[in-house]
Amino acid sequence: MLARSPRRHGGGMDRAPRPAGRTMIGIIGATGMVGAAVAERLHSAGFPIRLGGRRRSAINHPTHADIESTQVDITDPVSLDAFCRNCSVVVNCAGPSYRILDTVARAAFSNGAHYVDPAGDDPVYTRLEQPPGPQRAAVVSAGLLPGVSAMIPSWLATRFDEPIRRLSCLAGGIAPLSDAAAADFLLSEEAGIGQPLADWSNHQRRTAALRPIRQINLPFFPGSVSAFPYLPTELERVCHRYKVPEARWFNIFPAGQAEQVIATLGPIPDTGLDDAVAQLRSAVVHDMQGQAPYHRIVVQAATDAGEVRTTVLSCEDGYQVTAFVTATVATLVHSDQIPNGVYRAEDILDPSDIITSLHGLQGVSVIEIGPSLELIDPTQAQTSTHEEEGEL
């Protein structure tokens, strides 16, 4: 956490003044699900945008005076430099994020532009904060997960009059995966953004503390699911910030081929990533047959007195939630409301305002339940014997 965190901002997208000579917000990866959604939000808000993709012909956006479309190759420094030139902000929606790292950010800085990344997380943050640091603002983890997944427990922590004893988080669902999203998921273990099978106990990480639980029923998740314990570093930061002694996080997957692929895949060499991505995407397509897409984040907080509060974010399309957060951050840095430096979105956005704004998005709901609901513990969950529909 930065010692000089700026004032936290809400979820509005006001029109920003356009700096002279730097009128464009550049979006790399504009042909992807997140990039296209970010472009739509920024253009609808009146911002001029420059759209970049590996193939210009694949950029699907109506012709407009305030829209530029261009080919960009992030592996080619000349191409990347040309894209970033005269941009006020460069938003990197290309992936996999854990392979691109700070490549796009460095090109943005060398052209005097701010940088926004819906992913990035610790690997990019760590690289960018090395001295002397950027002379512009850089914001990473400006998405659903990471991003909103840290804001929900932070917001929930403010709902109590006494200290929180334990946090419990469940995150998962099923939805179409892009190549980049699948690759980032598969690379997340080696990226150093969390620890599989770990939990948070007595104010510190406890490794090899838990095991996967297969084919169980859990509240808020439809049908039979499997729960994979994982301790994200962003949850550790929340625990440090609010002095929470105990926390657990489980990634939730519907029973099917995808969770079997995830359970059996080991370390992935560079030469095997494409095959692993194809395998995971194929399994997700199979599992989605006859099932509506959904994504849920369930966060519970409990006190020593036994008070439990639960917040459930449910959405049909996690890419739209990510695009909302990314676009919100891009408008703030475009208007120079964020001081130069490196931040995570959770550092600069007000969790309460963001959660309220998310609840107003089409296909998104955020509900709070409490204080009567008990803590959900996947390790004690009932084994599935048949398929049944969950309810919010």
N, C-alpha and C positions, 0 to 999 in steps of 0.2 A: 504494500500500500504506500502510495506516495505521501510524503509529509506535507506537500503543498497542494493537496487536492482542491480543485476549484469548486465554486458553488455548483450544487447539483441542479440539473435542469429537468423540466418536465417532458411530456411526450408530444408537444405540439410541433407543427412544421410550418413556421411563419416564413413568408417570403423574406429572403435576406438581400441586403444590398450587394450588388455585383462589383467586386474590386476591379478597378480600371486595369485593363490588359489581361485579367484573369477571370474570364466569365464562365468557364466551363467546369462542371463537375464530371470528371472522367470515371467511367465504370468499366473495368476490365472483367471479362467473363460475362458480358452482357447477353450471351446466348444461353446461359444456364438458367435454372429455375430461380435462384436467388437474384442473380444479376438482372434478369428481365423484370422481376417484381420491383427491385430497387429503382430501375430506370422508370418504370411506370409511375411510381410514387413521386419521384423527384420531378418528373416532367409535369405531372398533374398539379404539383405545387408551384409551378412556374419557373423552375430552375432550368437553365440551358445545360444540356448534357452531351457528353462525347461518349459514344458506345464503342467498345473494343472487343473483338473476338478473333479467334484463330482464322475464321473464314468470314469475311464481310458479308457474303451472301446469306449467311445463316442468321444474321441479326434481324429479328422480326419486330420492327417498330415502324409506325407510320412516318412518312416523310414530313418534316416540319422545319421551319427556319431555325428553331432553337435546338435542333438535334443533328449531331454529326455522327457518322458511322465510319469506322475505319478498321482495317486489319491490324492486329498487334500480336507479336510473338514475344512472350515474356522471357524466352530463352535467348533472345537476340537483343543485346544492349542498345543497339542503334534504333531498332523498332520500338522498344520500350521507352527510350528517351524521347522519341518523336511523339509518342502518344501522350506522355506526361507534360509536354511543353504547353505553356499557357493555361494549364488547369489550376484552379484554386484548390481543388481536392481531388485525390485519386482514391477511388473505392475499389479494392481488390476482391472480386467475387470469383476469381479463378481458383482452381484447385489442382491437385491436393495441397491444402495449405501447409501441411507439415513437410512438403518437399519444396514448395516455393519459398517458405520462410520470409526473410526480409528483402528479397530481391526487388519486388515492386516498391516497397517502402523507400528503399535507397534511391531508386530512380525518381520517385516523387519528390523527395527532399532535394535532390540535386537540381530539380527544376523549380524549387521554391513552393512546392505544393504540400498541403496537409495530407495525411494518410488515414484511411479508415478500413478496417478489416473485420468482416462478420465472424471470422474464426481467429486464426493466429495464436491466441492464447499465450501460454508461458514461453514457448520457444521463440516466438517473434518478440514478445515483450522483453525478454531477457537480452536479446541481441540489440534491440533498439535503445535500451536504457544504458548501454555501455558508454562511458565517457568518450567524447564530450556530450553525447546526446544530440537529438535532432533540434534544429532551429525552427521547426514547425511542430504542430500538434500531431500526434499519432495515437489513434484509439483502436485497440484490438478487442476481441471477444464481444463484438457488437451484434450478437445474434440471439437465437433461442437457447442454444446449448453449445458453447458457453455463452453466458450473458444473462438472459432472463432467469436461467436456472440458478444464478447467484442472487438475483434481485428478489426472488420470491422468499427465500429464507431470511434475507436481510429485512424485508418488509414485515414478515411474520414476527420477527424478533421484537419489533417495535409495538406489537399489539398486546404485550404483557406488562403488568405492573411489577413483576418480580423476575429474577434471572431465569433463563431457560436452562433446563437440565439436559435435555436431549433433543436432537433433530433427527427426523427420519424422512428420507427422500426416495421416491420411486419415480423413474422416468422411462418412458418407452411408448411403444405402439407399433404401427405398421403403416407404411406409405411408400410410394415409389421413390427409389434412390437414384440420384444422378451418379455418374462415374466419380466425380470429385467427392461427393458426400460419402460414398461407399469407401473410397480410398482413405479419406481422413478418418473414418471410423476404424478401419483396419489398422491404420498407422498410429492410432491414439495411444496404444499401450507403450510403444517405443518412444513416443514424443515427450514423455515425462510430464503429462498433465494429470496423472492420477495413478492409483495403485490398485490393480485387481486383487480381490479377496481381502482387502484391508478395511478396517473401520477406524473410528476416532474414539479413543478411550482414555479417560483420565488426562484430558487435554493434550493428547499426542496420538500420532498415527500408530496403529497396531497392525503389523503385517501378518498375512496368512491367518487372519482371525476368523474368516467365514468361508463357506463353500457355496457353489451354485445350488439352487433349489429348483428342481424340474417339475413341470406339470402340476401347478397348484392353482387355486382360485384366490384372487385378491380383489378387495373392494376397488371400484372405479375402473377396473380393467376387464373387458369382456372375455368370457371363455377361459380356456386353459392357457396359462402362461408359465414362463420360466424366469427366475430372478437371478441375476448375476451380480454379486457384490463387487463394488468398485468405489474407491474413495477419490473423488476429484480434488485437485489442488484448490479449486475455487471454493469448495465446501470447507476445506481446511482454513481458508482465509476468513470465511464467515465465522467459523468457530473461534478463531483467534480474536476477531473483531468484537464479538459479543460474549467472549469468555464461556463458550459452551463446552462442557466437559465430555459429552458423548454425542456421537453422530454416526448414522449409517446411510449409505446410498446403495440402491439396487437399480441396475439397468433391467428393464422388463421387456420380454419378447414373447409374442404369441407362440404357443406350441406349434411347431412346424419345421420346415426345412431350414429356414434362416437361422433359427436358434441352434440347430444341429451343426450348421456350417460354422457358426461363431464358436461353438464349444470345441470343435475339433481342429480349427486352424491354429497352427503354432506361429512362431516368428516368421515374418514374410520377407524374403530377400527381394532386392530391387528387381530382379528379373522375374519374380513371381507375382508381383503386385497386380498386373493386368489380369492374370488368370484368377486370382483371388477375388478381385472386384467383379468379374463376370460371374463367378460362382455365387457370390453373395447376392448380386442383383437378380440372377435367375431364380434363386431360392425365394427372394421377396416376391417376385412376380407370381410364383407358384402359390405362396401362402396367401396372397391377396385375392385369389379367385373366390368370388362370392362374398367378399368382405369389404366393407367401406373403410377407407383410410382414416386413421386417427393418430393423434399424438397426445400424451398426457404427462404432466408433471404434478405429482402429489407430494406436498411438503407438509410435515407435521412437526409441531413444536410442543414440548411438554415441560412443565415446571415440577419442582419437588413436591408441591402441594397437590399434584395430580391434574392440574388444568391442562387440557390438550386442545390446541387449535389446529385446524387443517385447511390448507389452501389447495385447490385443484384447478390447474390450467388445462383446458381441453381445446384442441383445435383439429380441424380437418387437414390443414396444410401447414406444417411447421416452417416451410419456406416463406410463407407470407408473414409470419411472426418475425422471422429473422430479417426480412426485407423492411419491415416497419422500424425495427430498432436501428438497423444500418442506416436507413434514410434519415431518421431522426438525428443520429449522430453526425451524419454528413452535413446536414443543414447548420448544425451548431458550429462545426469547424469552418465551414464555408464563410460564415459571418464573423469569424475570428472571436467567437465567444469562449473558446477554450484556450488557455495559455499554452505556449510552446512546451512540449514535454511528452512523455509516454504515459498512457492511461489505459485502463480497462473500462469498458462501458459502465460497469457497475460503480466506478469511481465518480462519474460525471453525471449520471442520470438519476433522477429521484425515483426510487422504486415504487412509491405510492402512485405517482403520476403515470408512470409507465404501465403499471398493472391496471389502473383505471382506463387508460387509453386502449390497452389490449382488449379489455372487456367490451369495448365499443366496436371492435373490428368484426367484419362479417366472418362467420364460421369459427369465432373464438369466444370462449366463455371462461371467466375466472370466478370461482365461488369460494366462500369462506364458511367453514363449518366449525362449530365449537360452542361451548367447551365439553360437550358430552361424548364425542366420538373417541374411542380408545385408539392407542397407537397401533398402527398396522405393522406386524412383524412377519415378514415372509418366512423366517426360519420356523415359525410355528403355524404356518398356513396349512389349510386342509388340502390334501392331495386331490387333484381333479379326478372325478369318476365319469363325468359327462360334460358336454358343452352347455353353458348357460350364458345368457346375456347379462353383462354388468350394467349398472345404472349410475348416473351422476345424481 
